[in-house]
């Protein structure tokens, strides 16, 4: 009996311009492009599949929720990185002039689940969060 590999995550999300999505996810974030068609494009998002679908009427975040004193975009996605990767990405985004919704910082300091986090929008208005934990066992800590 063969053992099943770790499941991969799949996320489809709306964009209003595939060229802007390719530049952001491919060039800035470094996500290799997979299959594509005139209405969508796949990206390898840290080993997971995300698909940008051309759907201009559905882009952007609309609601926020309070978390640790910040207004977090309710609809968002991202990745949990190793701490050094997180710092490297934060520096890269800052050099690129990225406007952050929530600047890179450490939230829940001294509490279970302490994490480095940052929020920003892609050029189509979709919110992304990237985070890192000093101890990965704290990802689901209560």
C-alpha positions as a LaTeX table, in Angstrom:
\begin{tabular}{lrrr}
\hline
Residue & $x$ (\AA) & $y$ (\AA) & $z$ (\AA) \\
\hline
Unk1 & 0.00 & 0.00 & 0.00 \\
Unk2 & 1.45 & 3.34 & $-1.02$ \\
Unk3 & 1.31 & 6.20 & 1.40 \\
Unk4 & $-0.54$ & 9.31 & 0.25 \\
Unk5 & 1.62 & 12.42 & $-0.04$ \\
Unk6 & 0.84 & 15.53 & 1.98 \\
Unk7 & $-2.27$ & 17.18 & 0.44 \\
Unk8 & $-1.75$ & 20.36 & $-1.53$ \\
Unk9 & $-3.92$ & 23.41 & $-1.14$ \\
Unk10 & $-5.79$ & 24.87 & $-4.15$ \\
Unk11 & $-7.23$ & 28.38 & $-4.22$ \\
Unk12 & $-8.95$ & 30.20 & $-7.07$ \\
Unk13 & $-9.29$ & 33.98 & $-6.77$ \\
Unk14 & $-10.46$ & 36.87 & $-8.95$ \\
Unk15 & $-8.26$ & 39.38 & $-10.77$ \\
Unk16 & $-9.08$ & 42.22 & $-13.13$ \\
Unk17 & $-5.90$ & 41.96 & $-15.21$ \\
Unk18 & $-3.90$ & 38.79 & $-15.88$ \\
Unk19 & $-0.78$ & 40.74 & $-16.88$ \\
Unk20 & $-0.77$ & 42.54 & $-13.50$ \\
Unk21 & $-1.32$ & 39.19 & $-11.74$ \\
Unk22 & 1.58 & 37.62 & $-13.65$ \\
Unk23 & 3.88 & 40.52 & $-12.76$ \\
Unk24 & 2.91 & 40.44 & $-9.08$ \\
Unk25 & 2.72 & 36.71 & $-8.35$ \\
Unk26 & 5.33 & 35.63 & $-10.89$ \\
Unk27 & 7.89 & 38.42 & $-10.91$ \\
Unk28 & 7.58 & 40.03 & $-7.46$ \\
Unk29 & 6.62 & 37.04 & $-5.32$ \\
Unk30 & 8.59 & 34.56 & $-7.44$ \\
Unk31 & 5.78 & 32.05 & $-7.96$ \\
Unk32 & 6.43 & 29.93 & $-11.07$ \\
Unk33 & 3.63 & 29.99 & $-13.61$ \\
Unk34 & 1.85 & 26.77 & $-14.52$ \\
Unk35 & $-0.91$ & 26.20 & $-17.05$ \\
Unk36 & $-2.93$ & 29.11 & $-18.35$ \\
Unk37 & $-5.70$ & 30.11 & $-20.71$ \\
Unk38 & $-6.97$ & 33.52 & $-21.85$ \\
Unk39 & $-9.18$ & 33.72 & $-18.71$ \\
Unk40 & $-6.93$ & 32.24 & $-15.98$ \\
Unk41 & $-3.37$ & 31.41 & $-14.92$ \\
Unk42 & $-1.98$ & 28.88 & $-12.40$ \\
Unk43 & 0.87 & 29.72 & $-10.04$ \\
Unk44 & 3.01 & 27.53 & $-7.80$ \\
Unk45 & 2.46 & 29.37 & $-4.51$ \\
Unk46 & 5.05 & 27.87 & $-2.16$ \\
Unk47 & 4.20 & 24.37 & $-3.36$ \\
Unk48 & 0.44 & 24.96 & $-3.53$ \\
Unk49 & $-1.73$ & 25.78 & $-6.53$ \\
Unk50 & $-3.39$ & 29.16 & $-6.80$ \\
Unk51 & $-5.34$ & 30.21 & $-9.87$ \\
Unk52 & $-5.96$ & 33.81 & $-10.88$ \\
Unk53 & $-9.28$ & 33.98 & $-12.74$ \\
Unk54 & $-10.23$ & 36.99 & $-14.81$ \\
Unk55 & $-13.33$ & 38.23 & $-12.92$ \\
Unk56 & $-13.14$ & 42.05 & $-12.61$ \\
Unk57 & $-16.45$ & 42.38 & $-10.76$ \\
Unk58 & $-15.24$ & 40.19 & $-7.88$ \\
Unk59 & $-11.83$ & 41.67 & $-7.03$ \\
Unk60 & $-10.83$ & 43.48 & $-3.86$ \\
Unk61 & $-11.47$ & 43.09 & $-0.18$ \\
Unk62 & $-14.47$ & 44.73 & 1.38 \\
Unk63 & $-14.69$ & 43.87 & 5.08 \\
Unk64 & $-12.24$ & 43.93 & 7.96 \\
Unk65 & $-12.14$ & 42.27 & 11.36 \\
Unk66 & $-10.24$ & 43.52 & 14.43 \\
Unk67 & $-7.20$ & 41.40 & 15.34 \\
Unk68 & $-4.54$ & 42.54 & 17.82 \\
Unk69 & $-5.49$ & 46.20 & 17.33 \\
Unk70 & $-5.48$ & 46.12 & 13.52 \\
Unk71 & $-8.24$ & 45.97 & 10.90 \\
Unk72 & $-7.48$ & 42.68 & 9.12 \\
Unk73 & $-9.04$ & 42.15 & 5.68 \\
Unk74 & $-11.54$ & 39.33 & 6.18 \\
Unk75 & $-11.02$ & 37.81 & 2.73 \\
Unk76 & $-7.31$ & 37.11 & 2.36 \\
Unk77 & $-4.85$ & 34.32 & 1.73 \\
Unk78 & $-1.12$ & 33.83 & 2.04 \\
Unk79 & 1.55 & 31.54 & 3.36 \\
Unk80 & 3.31 & 30.68 & 6.58 \\
Unk81 & 7.01 & 31.01 & 5.90 \\
Unk82 & 10.17 & 30.24 & 7.83 \\
Unk83 & 11.20 & 33.33 & 9.81 \\
Unk84 & 14.20 & 34.11 & 7.58 \\
Unk85 & 12.03 & 33.79 & 4.44 \\
Unk86 & 9.47 & 36.13 & 6.02 \\
Unk87 & 12.13 & 38.77 & 6.77 \\
Unk88 & 13.55 & 38.42 & 3.23 \\
Unk89 & 10.08 & 38.83 & 1.69 \\
Unk90 & 9.26 & 41.84 & 3.89 \\
Unk91 & 12.52 & 43.52 & 2.82 \\
Unk92 & 11.88 & 42.69 & $-0.86$ \\
Unk93 & 8.36 & 44.11 & $-0.70$ \\
Unk94 & 9.60 & 47.26 & 1.05 \\
Unk95 & 12.31 & 47.75 & $-1.62$ \\
Unk96 & 9.62 & 47.35 & $-4.29$ \\
Unk97 & 7.57 & 50.14 & $-2.69$ \\
Unk98 & 4.70 & 47.90 & $-1.62$ \\
Unk99 & 2.00 & 49.75 & 0.29 \\
Unk100 & 1.13 & 47.60 & 3.31 \\
Unk101 & $-2.38$ & 47.30 & 4.72 \\
Unk102 & $-0.63$ & 46.21 & 7.94 \\
Unk103 & 3.12 & 46.85 & 8.11 \\
Unk104 & 5.36 & 43.91 & 9.02 \\
Unk105 & 5.33 & 43.39 & 12.80 \\
Unk106 & 5.07 & 40.71 & 15.51 \\
Unk107 & 1.58 & 40.19 & 16.91 \\
Unk108 & 0.43 & 38.34 & 20.02 \\
Unk109 & 3.82 & 39.10 & 21.61 \\
Unk110 & 4.52 & 36.84 & 24.56 \\
Unk111 & 1.34 & 34.84 & 23.98 \\
Unk112 & 0.75 & 31.41 & 22.45 \\
Unk113 & 0.72 & 31.86 & 18.71 \\
Unk114 & 3.16 & 34.79 & 18.64 \\
Unk115 & 3.82 & 35.47 & 14.97 \\
Unk116 & 5.42 & 37.84 & 12.53 \\
Unk117 & 2.81 & 39.06 & 10.05 \\
Unk118 & 2.21 & 41.53 & 7.23 \\
Unk119 & $-0.74$ & 42.32 & 5.00 \\
Unk120 & $-0.72$ & 43.92 & 1.56 \\
Unk121 & $-2.85$ & 43.98 & $-1.57$ \\
Unk122 & $-2.03$ & 42.54 & $-4.97$ \\
Unk123 & $-2.51$ & 45.01 & $-7.86$ \\
Unk124 & $-6.07$ & 43.72 & $-8.33$ \\
Unk125 & $-7.04$ & 44.52 & $-4.72$ \\
Unk126 & $-6.85$ & 41.01 & $-3.23$ \\
Unk127 & $-5.48$ & 40.94 & 0.31 \\
Unk128 & $-2.57$ & 38.68 & 1.21 \\
Unk129 & $-1.08$ & 37.82 & 4.59 \\
Unk130 & 2.34 & 36.32 & 5.09 \\
Unk131 & 3.33 & 35.15 & 8.53 \\
Unk132 & 6.07 & 33.27 & 10.33 \\
Unk133 & 6.43 & 31.64 & 13.74 \\
Unk134 & 9.65 & 31.35 & 15.73 \\
Unk135 & 8.30 & 27.94 & 16.79 \\
Unk136 & 6.16 & 26.27 & 14.14 \\
Unk137 & 4.39 & 24.24 & 16.84 \\
Unk138 & 2.67 & 27.50 & 17.76 \\
Unk139 & 0.69 & 27.70 & 14.49 \\
Unk140 & $-2.40$ & 26.23 & 16.16 \\
Unk141 & $-1.57$ & 27.14 & 19.78 \\
Unk142 & $-4.47$ & 28.30 & 21.95 \\
\hline
\end{tabular}
